[in-house]
Amino acid sequence: MSYDLTQRVKHLEEEVVRLKAQLGVKSGAGDDVVKPCPNKKTDCKPDGSTSSKRGKKGGKDRPFDFSAHPRRHVALRLAYLGWAYQGFAVQENTDNTVEARLFEALLKTRLIQDRQSSNYHRCGRTDKGVSAFSQVVTIDLRSTQFCGGLGVTLPTTVDASTKTKAVGSELPYVKMLNRVLPQDIRILDWAPAAEGFSARFDCQSRTYRYYFPRGSLEVVLMAEAAKRYEGTHDFRNLCKMDVGNGVLQFQRTILSASVKPAQPQHTSSTDPYDLFIFEIKGLAFLYHQVRCMMALLLLVGQKLEAPEVINQLLDVETNPRKPQYSMAVDYPLVLYDCHFEGLTWQRETEELNHALAALQQHWTQSAVKTHVLYGMIQGLEAIGGVSSNHCWLMEGTRQRNYRPLLERPCCESLESRIEHFVKRGRLEREEGENGGEMVHRGKRSKHSHNSQSPPVALEVPSLNQSVDHKVEH
């Protein structure tokens, strides 16, 4: 058996040598013989060399031609958990922001060429640790709509016959972006918008929610105090004055403010672990305004201050300088809603379900951790431990002897801050039409590359002062 097998192998080897010799003769006999392609994914050239179809099509080597595609002005609505980020807006000293991740996704999907040419506006710029359920941005994205449509700008190279193409479906913006965004940032839906529509300037109202446990707080007293915020007031004593960036006017209108249980069925409960919501709706907000407002409510809830202190701090004639106090912490704050008129949101059920599943996963992890902690707390109370009445939602350390707000040292006055930034060149003074003094952003302002704010009178600041809504505040 082994002898026969050896002979068979020798016979096959001789046959292989003979066939190779024949192939060599044929290849040398004619120039028209083409070598077989070693790879189905490559193109064979007449000389037998190969080239990648992907390279020939220009995948990575040829730059994407944005000028050949229409652009569409759209609004994007997104939700994000801000706890792991240094805020929403892009910053010079870190790239760990929600906006940085958003633009990475926009560039990766080639929906924009660059930020500078994207006509981008944001509704608000939430601070470090602050989340959002309904942040809105407006931007120009690549489109498939050669036939035109709301917000569509056609490329200049398109010919008349192309313009009459049948209407096709738009790019799946939500799906494209969610496939490359982190799980804690989700695009919820999009809407076509007119070319001049701005997420910043066309927002009708913004709603924030701040979540907190009942603890030992007098929530009824807090609800009464919250109502005092409603109306148009000067909130310079309840914000961080951003004078260096040209914010010189501090009147804002609050449409509603309330304190209510997160679960309506807990209205009559007295459980210290019940959660409540401070919900506030306004036209626009100042830097850190909501967190300062919440700080006052927490002081009222602890009976360290009377509800009337809010009225006193809103009276800037009597109290023109802000007392020194700590803000409420950042992580319970959520930009819950941004209201616009004239937008028709395009929702994709599949993507909505994906976003819901991602949030349910986060909730499951957090809820389990919460009850692990709650079980340990109950265990310590069962063996004689006494729960602290300390409010854990204020920044800084608690004073052993509380000092009333109106008896504390005060921050600099608005006039003093203006003078400081005039000397540094961030603000400039000039004489007004009626002989009064006007102040506006100077050449050294951080935002001087943006549209110049109109001059503002020191005595009566203009209500049209440009403000970037940094509310997280």
C-alpha positions as CSV (number, residue, x, y, z in Angstrom):
1,M,0.0,0.0,0.0
2,S,2.8,2.4,0.9
3,Y,4.6,1.7,-2.4
4,D,1.5,2.5,-4.5
5,L,1.0,5.7,-2.6
6,T,4.6,6.8,-3.2
7,Q,4.3,6.1,-6.9
8,R,1.1,8.1,-7.1
9,V,2.7,11.1,-5.4
10,K,5.6,11.0,-7.8
11,H,3.3,10.8,-10.7
12,L,1.4,13.9,-9.5
13,E,4.6,15.9,-9.0
14,E,5.7,15.1,-12.5
15,E,2.3,16.3,-13.8
16,V,2.6,19.6,-11.9
17,V,6.1,20.2,-13.4
18,R,4.7,19.5,-16.9
19,L,1.7,21.9,-16.5
20,K,4.0,24.7,-15.1
21,A,6.2,24.3,-18.2
22,Q,3.2,24.6,-20.5
23,L,2.0,27.7,-18.7
24,G,5.4,29.3,-19.0
25,V,5.5,28.7,-22.8
26,K,2.0,30.2,-23.3
27,S,2.8,33.3,-21.2
28,G,5.9,34.0,-23.3
29,A,4.3,33.3,-26.6
30,G,1.8,36.1,-26.5
31,D,1.4,39.6,-25.0
32,D,-2.4,39.3,-24.7
33,V,-2.4,36.8,-21.9
34,V,-3.6,38.4,-18.6
35,K,-2.4,37.0,-15.3
36,P,-5.3,35.9,-13.1
37,C,-6.3,38.3,-10.3
38,P,-5.1,37.2,-6.9
39,N,-7.9,39.2,-5.2
40,K,-11.5,39.6,-6.2
41,K,-11.6,43.1,-4.6
42,T,-8.9,44.4,-7.0
43,D,-9.0,45.6,-10.6
44,C,-6.7,43.8,-13.0
45,K,-4.7,45.9,-15.4
46,P,-3.5,44.7,-18.8
47,D,0.1,44.4,-17.5
48,G,-1.0,42.0,-14.8
49,S,-0.6,44.5,-12.0
50,T,-3.5,45.1,-9.7
51,S,-5.1,48.2,-8.1
52,S,-7.6,48.5,-5.3
53,K,-11.1,49.4,-6.4
54,R,-11.5,51.3,-3.1
55,G,-8.5,53.4,-3.9
56,K,-9.6,53.9,-7.4
57,K,-13.0,55.2,-6.1
58,G,-11.1,57.6,-3.9
59,G,-12.1,56.3,-0.5
60,K,-9.4,57.6,1.8
61,D,-7.1,59.2,-0.7
62,R,-9.5,61.5,-2.5
63,P,-11.1,64.3,-0.2
64,F,-14.8,64.2,0.1
65,D,-16.4,66.8,-2.3
66,F,-18.9,68.7,-0.1
67,S,-19.5,71.2,-2.9
68,A,-21.2,68.5,-4.9
69,H,-23.9,68.0,-2.3
70,P,-26.8,70.1,-1.1
71,R,-26.7,71.6,2.4
72,R,-29.7,71.6,4.8
73,H,-30.3,73.9,7.8
74,V,-31.7,71.6,10.5
75,A,-32.4,71.5,14.2
76,L,-31.1,68.6,16.2
77,R,-32.5,67.7,19.6
78,L,-30.2,65.7,21.9
79,A,-30.2,64.2,25.3
80,Y,-27.0,63.6,27.3
81,L,-25.9,62.6,30.8
82,G,-23.4,65.4,31.7
83,W,-21.8,63.8,34.8
84,A,-18.7,62.6,33.0
85,Y,-18.2,65.8,31.0
86,Q,-16.7,69.2,31.6
87,G,-19.8,70.9,30.3
88,F,-21.6,71.1,27.0
89,A,-19.6,73.8,25.1
90,V,-16.2,73.3,23.6
91,Q,-13.4,74.6,25.8
92,E,-9.8,75.6,25.2
93,N,-8.4,73.7,28.2
94,T,-10.2,70.3,27.6
95,D,-11.7,68.3,24.9
96,N,-13.9,66.3,27.3
97,T,-17.1,68.1,26.5
98,V,-20.4,67.0,24.9
99,E,-20.0,69.5,22.0
100,A,-16.5,68.1,21.3
101,R,-18.0,64.6,21.0
102,L,-20.9,65.9,18.8
103,F,-18.5,67.5,16.3
104,E,-16.3,64.4,16.2
105,A,-19.5,62.5,15.1
106,L,-20.5,65.2,12.6
107,L,-17.0,65.1,11.0
108,K,-16.7,61.3,11.1
109,T,-20.1,60.9,9.3
110,R,-19.1,63.7,6.8
111,L,-22.3,65.6,7.6
112,I,-20.2,68.8,7.8
113,Q,-16.9,69.9,6.4
114,D,-15.8,71.8,9.5
115,R,-17.3,73.7,12.3
116,Q,-16.5,77.2,10.9
117,S,-18.6,76.7,7.9
118,S,-21.5,74.8,9.5
119,N,-23.6,77.8,10.7
120,Y,-23.8,76.3,14.2
121,H,-25.8,77.7,17.1
122,R,-26.6,76.1,20.5
123,C,-29.7,76.8,22.6
124,G,-27.7,76.8,25.9
125,R,-24.3,75.9,27.3
126,T,-24.8,73.7,30.3
127,D,-22.0,73.6,32.9
128,K,-19.8,70.8,34.1
129,G,-21.8,67.9,35.5
130,V,-25.2,69.2,34.1
131,S,-27.3,66.9,32.0
132,A,-30.0,67.7,29.3
133,F,-33.1,65.9,28.0
134,S,-33.9,68.5,25.3
135,Q,-30.8,70.5,24.3
136,V,-31.2,71.9,20.7
137,V,-28.6,73.0,18.2
138,T,-29.1,74.3,14.7
139,I,-26.5,73.5,12.0
140,D,-26.1,73.1,8.2
141,L,-25.7,69.4,7.3
142,R,-25.0,67.5,4.1
143,S,-28.3,66.6,2.3
144,T,-29.7,64.4,-0.5
145,Q,-32.4,66.9,-1.5
146,F,-31.3,68.0,-4.9
147,C,-35.0,69.0,-5.5
148,G,-34.8,71.6,-2.8
149,G,-36.9,72.0,0.3
150,L,-37.1,73.8,3.6
151,G,-33.6,74.9,4.6
152,V,-32.0,73.3,1.6
153,T,-29.2,75.1,-0.3
154,L,-28.3,73.5,-3.6
155,P,-24.7,73.3,-4.9
156,T,-23.8,75.9,-7.5
157,T,-22.6,73.2,-9.9
158,V,-26.0,71.5,-10.1
159,D,-27.7,71.8,-13.5
160,A,-31.4,72.3,-14.3
161,S,-32.1,68.6,-15.0
162,T,-30.7,67.6,-11.7
163,K,-32.9,70.1,-9.8
164,T,-36.0,68.3,-11.1
165,K,-35.0,64.9,-9.6
166,A,-37.8,63.2,-7.8
167,V,-37.9,63.8,-4.1
168,G,-36.0,61.1,-2.2
169,S,-35.7,60.4,1.5
170,E,-33.3,62.5,3.5
171,L,-30.2,61.2,5.1
172,P,-31.0,59.3,8.4
173,Y,-29.3,62.0,10.5
174,V,-30.3,60.5,13.8
175,K,-29.2,57.0,13.0
176,M,-25.9,58.1,11.5
177,L,-24.9,60.2,14.5
178,N,-26.0,57.8,17.2
179,R,-23.9,55.0,15.6
180,V,-20.8,57.0,16.4
181,L,-21.7,59.0,19.5
182,P,-21.0,57.7,23.1
183,Q,-23.9,55.9,24.8
184,D,-24.5,58.8,27.2
185,I,-25.1,61.2,24.3
186,R,-28.2,60.5,22.1
187,I,-29.7,62.4,19.2
188,L,-33.5,62.2,19.7
189,D,-34.9,63.8,16.5
190,W,-34.3,66.4,13.9
191,A,-36.3,69.1,12.1
192,P,-35.8,71.0,8.9
193,A,-35.5,74.7,9.6
194,A,-35.5,78.0,7.6
195,E,-32.0,79.2,6.8
196,G,-32.1,82.1,9.4
197,F,-33.4,80.0,12.2
198,S,-31.2,79.9,15.3
199,A,-31.3,77.6,18.3
200,R,-30.0,80.4,20.4
201,F,-32.1,83.4,19.4
202,D,-35.3,81.7,18.3
203,C,-35.9,79.7,21.5
204,Q,-39.2,80.7,23.1
205,S,-38.4,79.4,26.6
206,R,-36.1,77.1,28.5
207,T,-37.1,74.7,31.3
208,Y,-34.7,73.4,34.0
209,R,-35.3,70.7,36.6
210,Y,-33.3,70.3,39.8
211,Y,-33.8,67.0,41.6
212,F,-33.4,66.7,45.4
213,P,-34.5,64.4,48.3
214,R,-36.8,65.6,50.9
215,G,-34.4,64.8,53.8
216,S,-35.3,67.2,56.6
217,L,-36.2,70.0,54.2
218,E,-39.5,71.9,54.6
219,V,-40.6,71.4,51.0
220,V,-43.9,73.4,51.5
221,L,-41.9,76.4,52.6
222,M,-39.6,75.9,49.5
223,A,-42.6,75.8,47.2
224,E,-43.8,79.1,48.6
225,A,-40.4,80.7,48.2
226,A,-40.0,79.5,44.6
227,K,-43.1,81.4,43.5
228,R,-41.2,84.6,44.4
229,Y,-38.9,84.1,41.5
230,E,-41.7,84.5,39.0
231,G,-41.9,87.7,36.9
232,T,-39.2,90.0,35.6
233,H,-36.4,90.8,38.0
234,D,-32.8,91.8,38.2
235,F,-31.0,88.6,39.1
236,R,-27.5,90.0,39.7
237,N,-27.5,88.7,43.3
238,L,-28.5,85.2,42.1
239,C,-25.9,84.4,39.4
240,K,-22.3,84.7,38.6
241,M,-21.8,88.1,36.9
242,D,-20.1,87.4,33.6
243,V,-19.1,91.0,33.1
244,G,-15.8,90.2,31.4
245,N,-17.7,88.7,28.4
246,G,-20.0,91.7,28.0
247,V,-23.0,90.6,30.1
248,L,-24.0,93.9,31.7
249,Q,-27.7,93.5,32.0
250,F,-29.2,91.1,34.5
251,Q,-33.0,91.4,34.1
252,R,-34.6,88.1,33.2
253,T,-38.2,86.9,33.0
254,I,-39.2,83.7,34.9
255,L,-42.5,82.3,33.5
256,S,-43.0,79.7,36.3
257,A,-41.2,78.2,39.3
258,S,-42.4,75.3,41.4
259,V,-41.4,72.6,43.8
260,K,-43.2,69.3,43.4
261,P,-42.7,65.6,44.2
262,A,-41.1,63.6,41.5
263,Q,-43.7,60.9,42.0
264,P,-47.2,62.5,42.4
265,Q,-48.4,59.6,44.6
266,H,-45.9,60.7,47.3
267,T,-47.6,64.1,47.9
268,S,-48.8,63.1,51.3
269,S,-45.7,61.1,52.2
270,T,-43.1,62.2,54.8
271,D,-40.4,59.8,53.8
272,P,-37.1,61.6,53.8
273,Y,-36.0,59.6,50.8
274,D,-38.8,60.9,48.5
275,L,-37.4,62.9,45.6
276,F,-38.7,66.4,44.7
277,I,-38.2,68.6,41.7
278,F,-37.5,72.3,41.5
279,E,-38.8,73.2,38.0
280,I,-38.2,76.6,36.5
281,K,-39.2,78.0,33.1
282,G,-37.9,81.2,31.7
283,L,-37.1,83.1,28.6
284,A,-33.4,83.1,29.2
285,F,-31.0,82.6,32.1
286,L,-27.7,84.0,33.4
287,Y,-24.5,82.1,34.2
288,H,-25.1,79.8,37.3
289,Q,-28.5,81.4,37.9
290,V,-30.5,78.2,38.5
291,R,-27.9,76.8,40.9
292,C,-27.9,80.0,42.9
293,M,-31.7,80.1,43.0
294,M,-31.7,76.5,44.2
295,A,-29.1,77.3,46.9
296,L,-31.5,79.9,48.3
297,L,-34.4,77.4,48.3
298,L,-32.2,74.9,50.2
299,L,-31.4,77.5,52.8
300,V,-35.1,78.3,53.1
301,G,-36.0,74.6,53.3
302,Q,-33.5,74.2,56.2
303,K,-35.1,77.2,57.9
304,L,-31.8,79.0,57.9
305,E,-33.4,81.8,55.9
306,A,-37.0,83.1,55.5
307,P,-38.7,83.1,52.1
308,E,-38.6,86.9,52.2
309,V,-34.8,86.8,51.6
310,I,-35.5,86.1,47.9
311,N,-37.4,89.4,47.6
312,Q,-34.7,91.2,49.4
313,L,-32.0,89.9,47.1
314,L,-34.1,90.8,44.0
315,D,-34.3,94.4,45.3
316,V,-31.0,95.6,43.8
317,E,-31.7,99.2,44.9
318,T,-31.5,98.2,48.5
319,N,-29.0,95.3,48.0
320,P,-26.8,96.1,45.0
321,R,-24.1,93.6,45.9
322,K,-24.4,89.9,46.1
323,P,-23.7,88.3,49.6
324,Q,-21.1,85.6,49.5
325,Y,-22.8,82.1,49.5
326,S,-22.2,78.7,47.9
327,M,-24.2,77.4,44.9
328,A,-26.1,74.1,44.8
329,V,-24.1,71.3,43.3
330,D,-24.2,70.5,39.6
331,Y,-25.2,66.9,39.1
332,P,-29.0,67.1,39.9
333,L,-29.6,69.8,37.3
334,V,-31.1,69.0,33.9
335,L,-32.0,71.2,30.9
336,Y,-35.3,69.5,30.5
337,D,-37.0,71.4,27.6
338,C,-36.2,74.0,25.0
339,H,-39.4,75.3,23.3
340,F,-39.5,76.4,19.7
341,E,-42.3,77.3,17.4
342,G,-42.5,76.4,13.7
343,L,-40.4,73.2,13.9
344,T,-41.7,69.8,12.8
345,W,-39.6,67.1,14.5
346,Q,-38.8,64.0,12.5
347,R,-38.7,61.0,14.7
348,E,-37.4,57.5,13.9
349,T,-39.1,54.9,16.1
350,E,-36.1,52.5,15.9
351,E,-33.7,55.2,17.1
352,L,-36.1,56.4,19.8
353,N,-36.3,52.8,21.1
354,H,-32.4,52.6,21.1
355,A,-32.2,55.8,23.1
356,L,-34.8,54.5,25.5
357,A,-32.9,51.2,26.0
358,A,-29.7,53.1,26.7
359,L,-31.4,55.2,29.4
360,Q,-33.0,52.1,30.9
361,Q,-29.6,50.5,31.1
362,H,-28.2,53.5,32.9
363,W,-31.3,53.6,35.2
364,T,-30.9,49.9,36.1
365,Q,-27.3,50.4,37.2
366,S,-28.1,53.5,39.1
367,A,-31.2,52.2,40.8
368,V,-29.5,49.0,41.9
369,K,-26.6,51.1,43.4
370,T,-29.1,53.3,45.1
371,H,-30.8,50.4,46.8
372,V,-27.5,48.9,47.8
373,L,-26.7,52.1,49.6
374,Y,-30.2,52.4,51.1
375,G,-29.9,48.9,52.5
376,M,-26.7,49.7,54.2
377,I,-28.2,52.9,55.6
378,Q,-31.1,50.9,57.0
379,G,-28.7,48.4,58.5
380,L,-26.8,51.1,60.3
381,E,-30.0,52.8,61.6
382,A,-31.2,49.4,62.8
383,I,-28.2,49.1,65.2
384,G,-28.5,52.5,66.6
385,G,-27.1,54.8,64.0
386,V,-28.7,58.3,63.7
387,S,-29.1,59.9,60.3
388,S,-27.6,63.3,59.7
389,N,-29.8,66.3,58.9
390,H,-27.1,67.8,56.8
391,C,-28.0,69.0,53.3
392,W,-25.5,67.3,50.9
393,L,-26.4,69.5,47.9
394,M,-24.5,72.6,48.7
395,E,-21.0,73.2,47.5
396,G,-18.3,73.8,50.1
397,T,-18.3,73.0,53.8
398,R,-21.1,73.8,56.2
399,Q,-20.5,76.6,58.7
400,R,-20.8,75.5,62.4
401,N,-22.6,78.7,63.2
402,Y,-24.8,79.9,60.4
403,R,-24.5,83.5,59.4
404,P,-27.5,85.1,57.7
405,L,-27.0,86.1,54.1
406,L,-27.6,89.8,54.5
407,E,-25.0,89.9,57.3
408,R,-22.3,88.4,55.2
409,P,-19.5,90.1,53.3
410,C,-20.5,91.0,49.7
411,C,-19.0,90.5,46.3
412,E,-17.8,93.4,44.1
413,S,-20.5,95.7,42.8
414,L,-21.4,95.7,39.0
415,E,-19.8,99.1,38.7
416,S,-16.6,97.8,40.2
417,R,-16.5,94.8,37.9
418,I,-17.0,97.0,34.9
419,E,-14.2,99.3,36.0
420,H,-11.9,96.2,36.4
421,F,-12.5,95.0,32.9
422,V,-12.3,98.4,31.4
423,K,-8.8,98.7,32.8
424,R,-7.9,95.3,31.3
425,G,-9.2,96.2,27.9
426,R,-12.0,93.6,27.9
427,L,-14.6,96.4,28.0
428,E,-14.5,99.9,26.5
429,R,-16.3,103.1,27.5
430,E,-17.6,105.7,25.1
431,E,-19.8,108.8,25.3
432,G,-23.5,108.2,24.5
433,E,-25.8,110.2,22.3
434,N,-27.3,112.0,25.3
435,G,-24.1,112.7,27.0
436,G,-24.3,109.5,29.1
437,E,-21.6,106.9,29.3
438,M,-21.8,103.7,27.3
439,V,-19.9,100.5,27.8
440,H,-19.4,97.6,25.3
441,R,-17.0,94.7,24.7
442,G,-13.4,95.7,24.0
443,K,-10.9,94.3,21.6
444,R,-9.5,92.0,24.2
445,S,-12.8,90.3,25.0
446,K,-12.8,86.5,24.8
447,H,-15.8,86.7,22.4
448,S,-14.6,89.7,20.4
449,H,-14.4,87.5,17.3
450,N,-18.1,87.0,17.5
451,S,-20.7,89.6,16.6
452,Q,-19.9,92.8,18.5
453,S,-22.5,93.5,21.2
454,P,-24.2,96.9,21.1
455,P,-23.0,99.5,23.5
456,V,-24.7,99.4,26.9
457,A,-25.5,102.4,29.1
458,L,-24.2,102.1,32.6
459,E,-27.3,103.7,34.2
460,V,-29.9,101.8,32.1
461,P,-28.4,98.7,30.4
462,S,-29.9,97.7,27.1
463,L,-32.3,94.8,27.3
464,N,-31.0,93.7,23.9
465,Q,-27.6,92.9,25.3
466,S,-26.3,89.8,23.6
467,V,-26.0,87.0,26.1
468,D,-24.8,83.4,25.7
469,H,-27.2,81.3,27.7
470,K,-24.9,79.6,30.1
471,V,-27.3,78.3,32.5
472,E,-26.4,75.4,34.5
473,H,-26.0,76.6,36.4
